Amino acid sequence: MTGAVSTQGTASLKKCEVFMPESEIKSDKKIDIKGLVCPYTFVKVKLAMEEMEPGQVIEILLDYPEAAKNIPKSLSEQGQTVMKVQELEGTGNWIIIARKETD
């Protein structure tokens, strides 16, 4: 099954148009990087993903709008799959869900 991903606030994203339904997405790791700004946001994500095995899924909670655009782009450029990017309405926070494909 596939569905369209919410890219509100992330208009420049192109590689995360399809993902598994939320009911089928199970995160293996969750990180909260609220309060951090670029480039520290991606550094934290990259370090967290280095501890994961290919096929595992990470859920990232963040509050920096620029990172909500840059993290999915950077992950895609590094060969990872961005499964979901969603702005949490009324909170100023975003959730990014990605699957590690390569080391």
N, C-alpha and C positions, 0 to 999 in steps of 0.2 A: 504494500500500500504506500501511496505517496500523498503529499499535500503541500500546499504552498506555505512558505515560511513568512512570518511577519518580519518585515524589514523597516518598520517605522523608525525614522531617525537614522537609518543606515542606507540611504539612497544609492551610495556608490557600490554597494555589494552586488556581485553578479553570480558568485559561485555557490550561494546557499539558497537556491530557489526551491529545492525539494528536500524533504526530510521525512523520517519515520513519524507516524502519529505519536503525540505526546504520551499516550498510554503505553507505547512500546519502547520509549526511551528510558533507560535506567542508567543513572550516572554511577561510575565506579569511583569517582573522586569529585569533591566539591571544594571550590576555593572562593573566598570572599576578598576581593581586592578593592573594596570601596575605600575612598580616601586617597588612593594612589593616582598619579598622573603618568602620562607617557614620558619616558620609555619604560618606567618601572612596572606599569601594568603588564606589558608583554613579557618582560623579564620574569615576572612571577609566574605567568602562565607557562612560559617555556620551561622553567625549572620544574614546575609541577608535572608537566607532560613528560619530561625526561625520566621521571620515576615510574611512569606507566608503561604497560605493554601495548604493542599494536592491537587494535580492536577495542581497547578500553575507551570509555567515554568520560569526559570531564564537563562539569557544570561550573560556569564562572559567573559570579555576581559582581557587578561593578556599577559605579556611579559617574564615571567620567565620559561625557558624550563622545569626545574624540577617540577614546579607546574602543567604544562600541562600534566604531567604523574601522579602526586600524587593526584590532586583534583578529577579527574574522578574515580580513584581507591578508594579514601576515601568516595566519595559520594555513590558509588556502595556498599561498605561495610556497609554503614549506611542505606541501603534500598532505596536509591533514584535511579531514572532512568537517565542514561547518554544517551542523544539523539544524541549528535554530539560533536566531537572533531576535530577541523580543524586548521591547521597552515595557517595563511594568508600569502600567497606567497610574498616573498621579503620585509616583514615588520618586521619580528622578533616577531610578535604577534600571539596569538592563540585565538580562540573562543571556549568556551565550553557551550553547552546548556544542561540543565538538568531539569527534572520534579520532583517536590517534591511528594513523595508517602506517607511518614510517618512523624509524628511529632517528 
